[in-house]
Amino acid sequence: MKEEILQMLKSRPDFISGQDLCEYFKVSRTAVWKVIGQLKNEGYEIEAVNRKGYRLVSSPDILSASEIISGLTTKTMGREVHCYEELGSTNDQGRMLAEQGAPDGTLVIAEMQNAGKGRMGRKFFAPPGSGIWMSLILKPEIPPVDASMITLIGAMAVQKTLKSFDLDSGIKWPNDLVIDRKKVTGILTEMSAGPDQVNYIVIGIGINVNMKSFPEELKENAISMAMASGKNYHRAEIIQQVMKNFEDTYRIFLKEGSLAFLQKDYNESLVHMNKEISVHEIRRVWKGISRGIDERGELIVSTEDGDTLVRSGEVSIRGIYGYAE
């Protein structure tokens, strides 16, 4: 009921009477009063006036299930939310919840990660209260070979979200978004699967939102939304938009089975399109010209010997903006 009352308060710029809330939810005035009290304790400023009712004055920048669910427009994504003050890794928690039967679309969020990681085990900077550290549990009926395409869907969902906040970003295949040549978002996709079928996928997304600075070793390569625009952002609104954009694209992917529908937009967003890159594989390093992705999300790299398809995974693309990953 708390999420529904919060959603009603957000949708009404004027007062909503306590009696109307009682009748709608078929509960007592005391029950409504208790929910209003809970919301106030979470940081919501709610005006209460006799014979008028309740009016939402302002919302805090908190990441709670109530705040996130109240503004969702999705059917599945983010409809179950698990919020934590601190986790080692949202992906680790997501995998545990998936093993315990968490439904498709379950969202795991932490205010702080103390053991966050990126691709190939790299540490991920995730301080409290200033960014979005979240993981989404997916249970698609797809073969394991198709799972890597989920990362690209996540990247496009975040890019579209950033654009809705008037921020232009580019994609560094397969899992980074950059603004002004610096990393603003990282994505890590992990899965559990049998020989022919995915059991579950956990896609972790980290977005630098309201940081004002970074540690010395990251300053040259990292940026936040706030640093790029000079504005502060309400993180729950960003999450809600990412969930909507992800769900829209993900549903098309499940229906079509490839990224052909996304290929043109994705390639137009690549920061290394038609540029020389270095491909760092486990046993060799080689150079070529990036030609964008194919319908499977694999990167086409041209060399003197012809075109080679590079799959995301234990591969790093370098030569763009001086950083890898």
C-alpha atoms as a printed R data frame, in Angstrom:
    type eleno elety resid chain resno       x       y       z
1   ATOM     1    CA   MET     A     1   0.000   0.000   0.000
2   ATOM     2    CA   LYS     A     2   2.895   2.377   0.707
3   ATOM     3    CA   GLU     A     3   4.058   2.345  -2.922
4   ATOM     4    CA   GLU     A     4   0.514   2.982  -4.165
5   ATOM     5    CA   ILE     A     5  -0.072   5.888  -1.764
6   ATOM     6    CA   LEU     A     6   3.252   7.434  -2.754
7   ATOM     7    CA   GLN     A     7   2.341   7.077  -6.428
8   ATOM     8    CA   MET     A     8  -1.008   8.779  -5.807
9   ATOM     9    CA   LEU     A     9   0.675  11.639  -3.950
10  ATOM    10    CA   LYS     A    10   3.136  12.098  -6.804
11  ATOM    11    CA   SER     A    11   0.378  12.151  -9.404
12  ATOM    12    CA   ARG     A    12  -1.607  14.861  -7.606
13  ATOM    13    CA   PRO     A    13  -0.136  18.376  -7.396
14  ATOM    14    CA   ASP     A    14  -2.877  19.361  -4.960
15  ATOM    15    CA   PHE     A    15  -4.169  17.703  -1.781
16  ATOM    16    CA   ILE     A    16  -5.657  14.234  -1.634
17  ATOM    17    CA   SER     A    17  -8.009  13.635   1.262
18  ATOM    18    CA   GLY     A    18  -7.373  11.002   3.888
19  ATOM    19    CA   GLN     A    19 -10.953   9.827   3.453
20  ATOM    20    CA   ASP     A    20 -10.396   9.200  -0.250
21  ATOM    21    CA   LEU     A    21  -7.317   7.127   0.575
22  ATOM    22    CA   CYS     A    22  -9.255   5.163   3.192
23  ATOM    23    CA   GLU     A    23 -12.051   4.375   0.774
24  ATOM    24    CA   TYR     A    24  -9.707   3.491  -2.082
25  ATOM    25    CA   PHE     A    25  -7.610   1.054  -0.044
26  ATOM    26    CA   LYS     A    26 -10.459  -0.014   2.260
27  ATOM    27    CA   VAL     A    27  -8.429   0.720   5.375
28  ATOM    28    CA   SER     A    28  -8.789   2.917   8.460
29  ATOM    29    CA   ARG     A    29  -7.560   6.493   8.833
30  ATOM    30    CA   THR     A    30  -5.011   5.177  11.326
31  ATOM    31    CA   ALA     A    31  -3.567   2.846   8.684
32  ATOM    32    CA   VAL     A    32  -3.223   5.733   6.223
33  ATOM    33    CA   TRP     A    33  -1.672   7.932   8.908
34  ATOM    34    CA   LYS     A    34   0.908   5.232   9.673
35  ATOM    35    CA   VAL     A    35   1.914   4.985   6.007
36  ATOM    36    CA   ILE     A    36   2.262   8.769   5.776
37  ATOM    37    CA   GLY     A    37   4.459   8.617   8.875
38  ATOM    38    CA   GLN     A    38   6.641   5.942   7.299
39  ATOM    39    CA   LEU     A    39   7.101   8.065   4.190
40  ATOM    40    CA   LYS     A    40   8.028  11.094   6.293
41  ATOM    41    CA   ASN     A    41  10.602   9.006   8.161
42  ATOM    42    CA   GLU     A    42  12.127   8.061   4.801
43  ATOM    43    CA   GLY     A    43  12.631  11.738   4.009
44  ATOM    44    CA   TYR     A    44   9.499  12.677   2.066
45  ATOM    45    CA   GLU     A    45   8.166  16.133   2.886
46  ATOM    46    CA   ILE     A    46   4.389  15.721   3.116
47  ATOM    47    CA   GLU     A    47   2.060  18.541   4.091
48  ATOM    48    CA   ALA     A    48  -0.981  17.533   6.163
49  ATOM    49    CA   VAL     A    49  -3.877  20.003   6.486
50  ATOM    50    CA   ASN     A    50  -7.184  19.448   8.265
51  ATOM    51    CA   ARG     A    51 -10.128  19.020   5.882
52  ATOM    52    CA   LYS     A    52  -7.761  19.026   2.903
53  ATOM    53    CA   GLY     A    53  -5.658  15.928   3.391
54  ATOM    54    CA   TYR     A    54  -2.096  15.276   2.280
55  ATOM    55    CA   ARG     A    55   0.178  16.848  -0.324
56  ATOM    56    CA   LEU     A    56   3.663  15.764  -1.389
57  ATOM    57    CA   VAL     A    57   6.008  18.748  -1.206
58  ATOM    58    CA   SER     A    58   9.329  17.106  -2.077
59  ATOM    59    CA   SER     A    59  10.988  13.717  -2.440
60  ATOM    60    CA   PRO     A    60  14.444  12.798  -1.120
61  ATOM    61    CA   ASP     A    61  17.195  11.359  -3.291
62  ATOM    62    CA   ILE     A    62  16.935   7.909  -1.751
63  ATOM    63    CA   LEU     A    63  16.927   4.495  -3.339
64  ATOM    64    CA   SER     A    64  14.054   2.676  -1.678
65  ATOM    65    CA   ALA     A    65  11.623   0.164  -3.109
66  ATOM    66    CA   SER     A    66   8.775   2.613  -2.489
67  ATOM    67    CA   GLU     A    67  10.464   5.458  -4.341
68  ATOM    68    CA   ILE     A    68  11.468   3.343  -7.325
69  ATOM    69    CA   ILE     A    69   8.277   1.323  -7.772
70  ATOM    70    CA   SER     A    70   6.044   4.384  -7.364
71  ATOM    71    CA   GLY     A    71   7.357   5.871 -10.609
72  ATOM    72    CA   LEU     A    72   7.797   2.763 -12.754
73  ATOM    73    CA   THR     A    73   5.972   2.392 -16.058
74  ATOM    74    CA   THR     A    74   7.271  -1.104 -16.805
75  ATOM    75    CA   LYS     A    75   5.399  -4.387 -16.854
76  ATOM    76    CA   THR     A    76   8.175  -6.573 -15.447
77  ATOM    77    CA   MET     A    77  11.494  -4.792 -14.992
78  ATOM    78    CA   GLY     A    78  12.016  -3.468 -11.472
79  ATOM    79    CA   ARG     A    79   8.617  -4.584 -10.213
80  ATOM    80    CA   GLU     A    80  10.366  -6.395  -7.360
81  ATOM    81    CA   VAL     A    81  13.118  -4.353  -5.731
82  ATOM    82    CA   HIS     A    82  15.676  -5.294  -3.086
83  ATOM    83    CA   CYS     A    83  17.481  -2.273  -1.627
84  ATOM    84    CA   TYR     A    84  20.542  -2.413   0.623
85  ATOM    85    CA   GLU     A    85  22.654   0.176   2.392
86  ATOM    86    CA   GLU     A    86  25.817  -1.745   1.546
87  ATOM    87    CA   LEU     A    87  26.736  -4.854  -0.413
88  ATOM    88    CA   GLY     A    88  29.916  -6.455  -1.563
89  ATOM    89    CA   SER     A    89  28.488  -6.615  -5.080
90  ATOM    90    CA   THR     A    90  24.950  -6.238  -6.408
91  ATOM    91    CA   ASN     A    91  25.735  -8.904  -9.007
92  ATOM    92    CA   ASP     A    92  26.716 -11.380  -6.287
93  ATOM    93    CA   GLN     A    93  23.497 -10.623  -4.403
94  ATOM    94    CA   GLY     A    94  21.526 -10.884  -7.631
95  ATOM    95    CA   ARG     A    95  22.930 -14.332  -8.341
96  ATOM    96    CA   MET     A    96  22.035 -15.488  -4.847
97  ATOM    97    CA   LEU     A    97  18.467 -14.194  -5.179
98  ATOM    98    CA   ALA     A    98  18.145 -15.770  -8.625
99  ATOM    99    CA   GLU     A    99  19.234 -19.126  -7.201
100 ATOM   100    CA   GLN     A   100  16.551 -18.708  -4.522
101 ATOM   101    CA   GLY     A   101  13.856 -18.198  -7.142
102 ATOM   102    CA   ALA     A   102  13.633 -14.415  -7.543
103 ATOM   103    CA   PRO     A   103  11.364 -13.647 -10.518
104 ATOM   104    CA   ASP     A   104  12.331 -12.213 -13.883
105 ATOM   105    CA   GLY     A   105  12.874  -8.465 -13.638
106 ATOM   106    CA   THR     A   106  13.936  -8.394  -9.979
107 ATOM   107    CA   LEU     A   107  16.149  -5.383  -9.268
108 ATOM   108    CA   VAL     A   108  18.956  -5.301  -6.689
109 ATOM   109    CA   ILE     A   109  20.255  -1.897  -5.573
110 ATOM   110    CA   ALA     A   110  22.921  -0.839  -3.087
111 ATOM   111    CA   GLU     A   111  23.775   2.629  -1.797
112 ATOM   112    CA   MET     A   112  27.359   1.417  -1.566
113 ATOM   113    CA   GLN     A   113  29.410  -1.476  -2.957
114 ATOM   114    CA   ASN     A   114  32.611  -2.430  -1.162
115 ATOM   115    CA   ALA     A   115  33.647  -5.153  -3.601
116 ATOM   116    CA   GLY     A   116  32.141  -3.971  -6.876
117 ATOM   117    CA   LYS     A   117  33.825  -5.292  -9.982
118 ATOM   118    CA   GLY     A   118  33.881  -4.748 -13.708
119 ATOM   119    CA   ARG     A   119  34.769  -7.030 -16.579
120 ATOM   120    CA   MET     A   120  37.733  -9.370 -16.048
121 ATOM   121    CA   GLY     A   121  37.525  -8.798 -12.282
122 ATOM   122    CA   ARG     A   122  38.579  -5.144 -12.305
123 ATOM   123    CA   LYS     A   123  37.552  -3.165  -9.221
124 ATOM   124    CA   PHE     A   124  34.691  -0.708  -9.661
125 ATOM   125    CA   PHE     A   125  34.577   2.634  -7.805
126 ATOM   126    CA   ALA     A   126  31.203   2.688  -6.015
127 ATOM   127    CA   PRO     A   127  30.995   5.194  -3.129
128 ATOM   128    CA   PRO     A   128  27.782   5.688  -1.103
129 ATOM   129    CA   GLY     A   129  24.915   7.971  -2.011
130 ATOM   130    CA   SER     A   130  26.249   9.458  -5.236
131 ATOM   131    CA   GLY     A   131  25.804   6.806  -7.905
132 ATOM   132    CA   ILE     A   132  23.570   3.993  -9.058
133 ATOM   133    CA   TRP     A   133  24.834   0.483  -8.383
134 ATOM   134    CA   MET     A   134  22.204  -1.988  -9.501
135 ATOM   135    CA   SER     A   135  21.746  -5.458 -10.943
136 ATOM   136    CA   LEU     A   136  18.784  -6.808 -12.866
137 ATOM   137    CA   ILE     A   137  17.812 -10.487 -12.776
138 ATOM   138    CA   LEU     A   138  16.603 -11.891 -16.098
139 ATOM   139    CA   LYS     A   139  15.252 -15.335 -16.894
140 ATOM   140    CA   PRO     A   140  14.963 -15.454 -20.685
141 ATOM   141    CA   GLU     A   141  14.359 -18.626 -22.637
142 ATOM   142    CA   ILE     A   142  17.437 -18.249 -24.829
143 ATOM   143    CA   PRO     A   143  20.568 -20.332 -25.505
144 ATOM   144    CA   PRO     A   144  23.729 -19.341 -23.602
145 ATOM   145    CA   VAL     A   145  25.400 -18.119 -26.792
146 ATOM   146    CA   ASP     A   146  22.852 -15.284 -27.001
147 ATOM   147    CA   ALA     A   147  23.485 -13.953 -23.487
148 ATOM   148    CA   SER     A   148  26.263 -11.544 -24.477
149 ATOM   149    CA   MET     A   149  23.770  -9.477 -26.472
150 ATOM   150    CA   ILE     A   150  22.106  -8.452 -23.191
151 ATOM   151    CA   THR     A   151  25.094  -6.225 -22.380
152 ATOM   152    CA   LEU     A   152  24.566  -4.220 -25.563
153 ATOM   153    CA   ILE     A   153  20.865  -3.835 -24.798
154 ATOM   154    CA   GLY     A   154  21.811  -2.473 -21.382
155 ATOM   155    CA   ALA     A   155  24.247   0.006 -22.907
156 ATOM   156    CA   MET     A   156  21.631   1.350 -25.308
157 ATOM   157    CA   ALA     A   157  19.079   1.622 -22.481
158 ATOM   158    CA   VAL     A   158  21.446   3.744 -20.409
159 ATOM   159    CA   GLN     A   159  22.467   5.882 -23.384
160 ATOM   160    CA   LYS     A   160  18.831   6.611 -24.200
161 ATOM   161    CA   THR     A   161  18.261   7.505 -20.552
162 ATOM   162    CA   LEU     A   162  21.211   9.888 -20.480
163 ATOM   163    CA   LYS     A   163  19.895  11.544 -23.630
164 ATOM   164    CA   SER     A   164  16.518  12.081 -21.937
165 ATOM   165    CA   PHE     A   165  18.441  14.093 -19.324
166 ATOM   166    CA   ASP     A   166  20.129  16.136 -22.098
167 ATOM   167    CA   LEU     A   167  23.459  14.324 -21.839
168 ATOM   168    CA   ASP     A   168  25.169  13.079 -24.993
169 ATOM   169    CA   SER     A   169  27.198   9.917 -24.505
170 ATOM   170    CA   GLY     A   170  28.966   7.363 -26.652
171 ATOM   171    CA   ILE     A   171  29.376   3.607 -26.327
172 ATOM   172    CA   LYS     A   172  32.699   1.817 -26.086
173 ATOM   173    CA   TRP     A   173  31.972  -1.774 -27.097
174 ATOM   174    CA   PRO     A   174  30.726  -3.760 -25.385
175 ATOM   175    CA   ASN     A   175  30.041  -2.377 -21.934
176 ATOM   176    CA   ASP     A   176  31.075   1.248 -21.303
177 ATOM   177    CA   LEU     A   177  29.452   4.619 -21.859
178 ATOM   178    CA   VAL     A   178  31.552   7.754 -22.062
179 ATOM   179    CA   ILE     A   179  30.880  11.484 -21.844
180 ATOM   180    CA   ASP     A   180  33.568  13.963 -22.896
181 ATOM   181    CA   ARG     A   181  35.951  11.034 -23.429
182 ATOM   182    CA   LYS     A   182  35.507   9.797 -19.848
183 ATOM   183    CA   LYS     A   183  33.651   6.787 -18.466
184 ATOM   184    CA   VAL     A   184  30.241   7.437 -16.915
185 ATOM   185    CA   THR     A   185  28.757   3.923 -16.955
186 ATOM   186    CA   GLY     A   186  30.033   0.369 -16.748
187 ATOM   187    CA   ILE     A   187  28.069  -2.820 -17.336
188 ATOM   188    CA   LEU     A   188  28.848  -6.382 -16.247
189 ATOM   189    CA   THR     A   189  26.710  -9.317 -17.414
190 ATOM   190    CA   GLU     A   190  26.971 -12.738 -15.781
191 ATOM   191    CA   MET     A   191  24.904 -15.877 -16.240
192 ATOM   192    CA   SER     A   192  24.106 -19.372 -15.024
193 ATOM   193    CA   ALA     A   193  23.321 -21.842 -17.786
194 ATOM   194    CA   GLY     A   194  23.117 -25.446 -18.844
195 ATOM   195    CA   PRO     A   195  24.356 -26.776 -22.186
196 ATOM   196    CA   ASP     A   196  21.402 -25.436 -24.162
197 ATOM   197    CA   GLN     A   197  19.443 -23.084 -21.912
198 ATOM   198    CA   VAL     A   198  20.096 -20.025 -19.758
199 ATOM   199    CA   ASN     A   199  19.005 -20.463 -16.147
200 ATOM   200    CA   TYR     A   200  19.316 -16.778 -15.354
201 ATOM   201    CA   ILE     A   201  21.277 -13.685 -16.308
202 ATOM   202    CA   VAL     A   202  22.358 -10.900 -13.970
203 ATOM   203    CA   ILE     A   203  23.212  -7.610 -15.638
204 ATOM   204    CA   GLY     A   204  24.975  -5.150 -13.378
205 ATOM   205    CA   ILE     A   205  24.899  -1.456 -14.230
206 ATOM   206    CA   GLY     A   206  26.938   1.222 -12.489
207 ATOM   207    CA   ILE     A   207  26.227   4.865 -13.289
208 ATOM   208    CA   ASN     A   208  28.246   7.794 -11.947
209 ATOM   209    CA   VAL     A   209  25.502  10.268 -11.080
210 ATOM   210    CA   ASN     A   210  26.174  12.989  -8.500
211 ATOM   211    CA   MET     A   211  29.905  12.643  -7.763
212 ATOM   212    CA   LYS     A   212  31.765  15.930  -7.654
213 ATOM   213    CA   SER     A   213  35.213  14.346  -7.919
214 ATOM   214    CA   PHE     A   214  37.070  11.041  -8.247
215 ATOM   215    CA   PRO     A   215  40.203   9.546  -6.696
216 ATOM   216    CA   GLU     A   216  43.426  10.763  -8.255
217 ATOM   217    CA   GLU     A   217  43.958   7.538 -10.204
218 ATOM   218    CA   LEU     A   218  40.527   7.868 -11.868
219 ATOM   219    CA   LYS     A   219  40.319  11.607 -12.543
220 ATOM   220    CA   GLU     A   220  41.550  11.431 -16.123
221 ATOM   221    CA   ASN     A   221  39.218   8.617 -17.137
222 ATOM   222    CA   ALA     A   222  36.000   9.012 -15.101
223 ATOM   223    CA   ILE     A   223  33.135  11.494 -15.075
224 ATOM   224    CA   SER     A   224  29.697  11.781 -13.494
225 ATOM   225    CA   MET     A   225  26.434  13.109 -14.858
226 ATOM   226    CA   ALA     A   226  26.685  16.018 -12.400
227 ATOM   227    CA   MET     A   227  30.221  16.867 -13.470
228 ATOM   228    CA   ALA     A   228  29.171  16.842 -17.121
229 ATOM   229    CA   SER     A   229  26.122  19.061 -16.669
230 ATOM   230    CA   GLY     A   230  26.593  21.027 -13.456
231 ATOM   231    CA   LYS     A   231  23.283  19.627 -12.182
232 ATOM   232    CA   ASN     A   232  22.282  17.170  -9.466
233 ATOM   233    CA   TYR     A   233  19.958  14.298 -10.333
234 ATOM   234    CA   HIS     A   234  17.252  12.313  -8.602
235 ATOM   235    CA   ARG     A   235  18.639   8.805  -8.895
236 ATOM   236    CA   ALA     A   236  15.309   6.982  -8.673
237 ATOM   237    CA   GLU     A   237  14.106   8.812 -11.788
238 ATOM   238    CA   ILE     A   238  17.176   7.619 -13.668
239 ATOM   239    CA   ILE     A   239  16.574   4.024 -12.576
240 ATOM   240    CA   GLN     A   240  12.928   4.192 -13.618
241 ATOM   241    CA   GLN     A   241  13.901   5.449 -17.056
242 ATOM   242    CA   VAL     A   242  16.616   2.814 -17.497
243 ATOM   243    CA   MET     A   243  14.126   0.076 -16.590
244 ATOM   244    CA   LYS     A   244  11.617   1.365 -19.156
245 ATOM   245    CA   ASN     A   245  14.191   1.723 -21.922
246 ATOM   246    CA   PHE     A   246  15.700  -1.673 -21.165
247 ATOM   247    CA   GLU     A   247  12.344  -3.439 -21.115
248 ATOM   248    CA   ASP     A   248  11.255  -1.937 -24.434
249 ATOM   249    CA   THR     A   249  14.416  -3.086 -26.230
250 ATOM   250    CA   TYR     A   250  14.693  -6.411 -24.395
251 ATOM   251    CA   ARG     A   251  11.182  -7.474 -25.433
252 ATOM   252    CA   ILE     A   252  11.985  -6.856 -29.096
253 ATOM   253    CA   PHE     A   253  15.207  -8.852 -28.737
254 ATOM   254    CA   LEU     A   254  13.364 -11.812 -27.209
255 ATOM   255    CA   LYS     A   255  10.897 -11.754 -30.083
256 ATOM   256    CA   GLU     A   256  13.434 -11.380 -32.911
257 ATOM   257    CA   GLY     A   257  16.373 -13.307 -31.458
258 ATOM   258    CA   SER     A   258  19.040 -10.885 -32.672
259 ATOM   259    CA   LEU     A   259  20.129  -7.251 -32.509
260 ATOM   260    CA   ALA     A   260  19.461  -6.499 -36.168
261 ATOM   261    CA   PHE     A   261  16.787  -3.981 -35.142
262 ATOM   262    CA   LEU     A   262  19.313  -2.186 -32.914
263 ATOM   263    CA   GLN     A   263  22.394  -2.463 -35.097
264 ATOM   264    CA   LYS     A   264  22.180   0.910 -36.875
265 ATOM   265    CA   ASP     A   265  21.548   2.960 -33.712
266 ATOM   266    CA   TYR     A   266  24.237   1.106 -31.786
267 ATOM   267    CA   ASN     A   267  26.866   1.610 -34.479
268 ATOM   268    CA   GLU     A   268  26.043   5.307 -34.720
269 ATOM   269    CA   SER     A   269  26.770   5.520 -30.980
270 ATOM   270    CA   LEU     A   270  30.157   3.767 -31.039
271 ATOM   271    CA   VAL     A   271  33.031   6.068 -30.108
272 ATOM   272    CA   HIS     A   272  35.487   3.874 -32.033
273 ATOM   273    CA   MET     A   273  33.483   3.430 -35.236
274 ATOM   274    CA   ASN     A   274  35.907   3.336 -38.202
275 ATOM   275    CA   LYS     A   275  38.880   3.969 -35.901
276 ATOM   276    CA   GLU     A   276  41.962   1.899 -35.172
277 ATOM   277    CA   ILE     A   277  41.752  -0.182 -32.021
278 ATOM   278    CA   SER     A   278  43.847  -2.799 -30.234
279 ATOM   279    CA   VAL     A   279  42.168  -6.088 -29.389
280 ATOM   280    CA   HIS     A   280  43.659  -7.655 -26.263
281 ATOM   281    CA   GLU     A   281  42.895 -11.352 -26.080
282 ATOM   282    CA   ILE     A   282  44.255 -13.856 -23.577
283 ATOM   283    CA   ARG     A   283  47.075 -15.070 -25.821
284 ATOM   284    CA   ARG     A   284  47.595 -12.251 -28.305
285 ATOM   285    CA   VAL     A   285  47.196  -8.562 -29.044
286 ATOM   286    CA   TRP     A   286  46.334  -7.332 -32.505
287 ATOM   287    CA   LYS     A   287  45.178  -4.157 -34.239
288 ATOM   288    CA   GLY     A   288  42.471  -3.364 -36.733
289 ATOM   289    CA   ILE     A   289  39.753  -0.921 -37.730
290 ATOM   290    CA   SER     A   290  36.469  -1.101 -35.820
291 ATOM   291    CA   ARG     A   291  33.533  -1.451 -38.243
292 ATOM   292    CA   GLY     A   292  30.713  -1.696 -35.726
293 ATOM   293    CA   ILE     A   293  28.647  -4.657 -34.587
294 ATOM   294    CA   ASP     A   294  26.836  -7.325 -36.561
295 ATOM   295    CA   GLU     A   295  23.321  -8.571 -35.794
296 ATOM   296    CA   ARG     A   296  24.733 -10.793 -33.016
297 ATOM   297    CA   GLY     A   297  26.432  -7.919 -31.229
298 ATOM   298    CA   GLU     A   298  29.905  -9.088 -32.201
299 ATOM   299    CA   LEU     A   299  32.421  -6.406 -33.125
300 ATOM   300    CA   ILE     A   300  33.603  -6.423 -36.733
301 ATOM   301    CA   VAL     A   301  37.298  -5.565 -36.943
302 ATOM   302    CA   SER     A   302  38.997  -5.109 -40.315
303 ATOM   303    CA   THR     A   303  42.642  -6.032 -40.913
304 ATOM   304    CA   GLU     A   304  44.766  -6.614 -43.999
305 ATOM   305    CA   ASP     A   305  43.638 -10.235 -43.887
306 ATOM   306    CA   GLY     A   306  39.928  -9.362 -43.924
307 ATOM   307    CA   ASP     A   307  37.207  -8.956 -41.318
308 ATOM   308    CA   THR     A   308  37.273 -10.695 -37.933
309 ATOM   309    CA   LEU     A   309  34.348 -11.019 -35.518
310 ATOM   310    CA   VAL     A   310  35.256 -10.299 -31.895
311 ATOM   311    CA   ARG     A   311  32.974 -11.640 -29.175
312 ATOM   312    CA   SER     A   312  32.563  -9.855 -25.856
313 ATOM   313    CA   GLY     A   313  33.932 -11.733 -22.889
314 ATOM   314    CA   GLU     A   314  37.562 -11.994 -21.929
315 ATOM   315    CA   VAL     A   315  38.566  -9.398 -24.515
316 ATOM   316    CA   SER     A   316  39.507  -5.761 -24.009
317 ATOM   317    CA   ILE     A   317  39.325  -3.053 -26.651
318 ATOM   318    CA   ARG     A   318  41.970  -0.341 -26.307
319 ATOM   319    CA   GLY     A   319  43.114   2.733 -28.130
320 ATOM   320    CA   ILE     A   320  40.069   4.901 -27.434
321 ATOM   321    CA   TYR     A   321  40.507   7.850 -25.067
322 ATOM   322    CA   GLY     A   322  43.544   6.238 -23.481
323 ATOM   323    CA   TYR     A   323  41.785   3.705 -21.268
324 ATOM   324    CA   ALA     A   324  40.726   0.089 -21.411
325 ATOM   325    CA   GLU     A   325  37.431  -1.165 -20.059
